[in-house]
Amino acid sequence: MMKLKLENLSPNCNVLHFGDRSILFSYETPVAVWLRESMHGLPTGLYRTGKYHSRTTAKHISSWQIVIQPWVTIPQPMIETITNGR
């Protein structure tokens, strides 16, 4: 069974940790992913959405620099695919 952990970072900003990935949610929208194993052709690393949602969401993403490596921008639908585990 996969263990889920929900971490609240700030108001309207949460991270869901499960399996080999962590997903940053701004409000109810997944906007960034940390992959610790490759998935969907993507190598391990930090990925952020290429879609602009709001200034607050941009701040949520920039505050979640959890490992020392640059962000890679990917399309919002790819973030949602990773979130849904497909």
KOLTORDREN-647733 format. One record per residue (C-alpha): residue in one letter; x negated, y negated, z negated. Coordinates in Angstrom, 3 decimals. Layout:
<recs>
@type->A, X->X, Y->Y, Z->Z
...
</recs>
This chain:
<recs>
@type->M, X->0.000, Y->0.000, Z->0.000
@type->M, X->-1.262, Y->-3.455, Z->0.932
@type->K, X->-1.664, Y->-5.849, Z->-1.992
@type->L, X->-0.193, Y->-9.339, Z->-1.464
@type->K, X->-1.310, Y->-12.389, Z->-3.387
@type->L, X->0.245, Y->-15.844, Z->-3.055
@type->E, X->-1.997, Y->-18.726, Z->-4.113
@type->N, X->-0.622, Y->-22.234, Z->-4.539
@type->L, X->-3.233, Y->-24.829, Z->-3.566
@type->S, X->-1.126, Y->-27.965, Z->-3.861
@type->P, X->2.483, Y->-29.032, Z->-3.387
@type->N, X->3.761, Y->-27.515, Z->-0.127
@type->C, X->0.429, Y->-25.780, Z->0.533
@type->N, X->0.010, Y->-22.041, Z->-0.134
@type->V, X->-2.273, Y->-19.225, Z->0.924
@type->L, X->-1.047, Y->-15.679, Z->1.378
@type->H, X->-3.860, Y->-13.133, Z->0.937
@type->F, X->-3.275, Y->-9.626, Z->2.236
@type->G, X->-5.417, Y->-6.925, Z->3.746
@type->D, X->-8.215, Y->-8.363, Z->5.834
@type->R, X->-6.744, Y->-11.840, Z->6.274
@type->S, X->-5.646, Y->-14.932, Z->4.407
@type->I, X->-3.080, Y->-17.287, Z->5.894
@type->L, X->-2.665, Y->-20.942, Z->5.006
@type->F, X->0.905, Y->-22.235, Z->5.004
@type->S, X->1.736, Y->-25.917, Z->5.104
@type->Y, X->5.334, Y->-26.193, Z->3.979
@type->E, X->6.754, Y->-23.003, Z->5.585
@type->T, X->4.524, Y->-22.970, Z->8.664
@type->P, X->1.398, Y->-20.801, Z->9.043
@type->V, X->-1.316, Y->-23.178, Z->10.259
@type->A, X->-4.670, Y->-21.482, Z->9.606
@type->V, X->-6.099, Y->-17.988, Z->9.175
@type->W, X->-9.256, Y->-16.513, Z->7.691
@type->L, X->-9.966, Y->-13.149, Z->9.319
@type->R, X->-12.389, Y->-10.927, Z->7.436
@type->E, X->-12.131, Y->-8.252, Z->10.138
@type->S, X->-11.635, Y->-8.757, Z->13.856
@type->M, X->-8.037, Y->-8.756, Z->15.056
@type->H, X->-6.281, Y->-9.375, Z->18.386
@type->G, X->-9.638, Y->-9.799, Z->20.107
@type->L, X->-10.754, Y->-12.483, Z->17.654
@type->P, X->-13.960, Y->-11.980, Z->15.654
@type->T, X->-14.099, Y->-12.633, Z->11.923
@type->G, X->-13.879, Y->-16.305, Z->11.012
@type->L, X->-11.714, Y->-19.325, Z->10.319
@type->Y, X->-8.993, Y->-20.253, Z->12.785
@type->R, X->-6.724, Y->-23.267, Z->12.784
@type->T, X->-3.751, Y->-24.159, Z->14.903
@type->G, X->-4.244, Y->-26.425, Z->17.878
@type->K, X->-0.779, Y->-27.879, Z->17.329
@type->Y, X->-0.468, Y->-31.150, Z->15.459
@type->H, X->2.274, Y->-30.852, Z->12.819
@type->S, X->1.791, Y->-33.857, Z->10.533
@type->R, X->-0.839, Y->-35.879, Z->8.694
@type->T, X->-0.126, Y->-33.911, Z->5.509
@type->T, X->-0.570, Y->-30.578, Z->7.308
@type->A, X->-3.865, Y->-31.809, Z->8.784
@type->K, X->-5.006, Y->-32.617, Z->5.224
@type->H, X->-3.938, Y->-29.159, Z->4.030
@type->I, X->-6.028, Y->-27.532, Z->6.756
@type->S, X->-9.113, Y->-29.678, Z->6.177
@type->S, X->-8.996, Y->-29.045, Z->2.420
@type->W, X->-9.050, Y->-25.263, Z->2.943
@type->Q, X->-12.673, Y->-24.880, Z->4.036
@type->I, X->-13.261, Y->-21.590, Z->2.221
@type->V, X->-16.400, Y->-20.308, Z->3.912
@type->I, X->-19.306, Y->-22.195, Z->5.392
@type->Q, X->-18.601, Y->-21.892, Z->9.069
@type->P, X->-16.865, Y->-24.052, Z->11.631
@type->W, X->-13.186, Y->-23.822, Z->12.454
@type->V, X->-12.110, Y->-22.334, Z->15.752
@type->T, X->-8.923, Y->-23.812, Z->17.174
@type->I, X->-6.389, Y->-21.372, Z->18.618
@type->P, X->-2.804, Y->-21.810, Z->19.870
@type->Q, X->0.010, Y->-21.879, Z->17.299
@type->P, X->1.621, Y->-18.714, Z->18.775
@type->M, X->-1.601, Y->-16.783, Z->18.038
@type->I, X->-1.494, Y->-17.924, Z->14.386
@type->E, X->2.091, Y->-16.675, Z->14.214
@type->T, X->1.147, Y->-13.338, Z->15.807
@type->I, X->-1.587, Y->-12.802, Z->13.222
@type->T, X->0.819, Y->-13.817, Z->10.453
@type->N, X->3.414, Y->-11.313, Z->11.624
@type->G, X->0.816, Y->-8.534, Z->11.759
@type->R, X->1.389, Y->-7.732, Z->15.413
</recs>
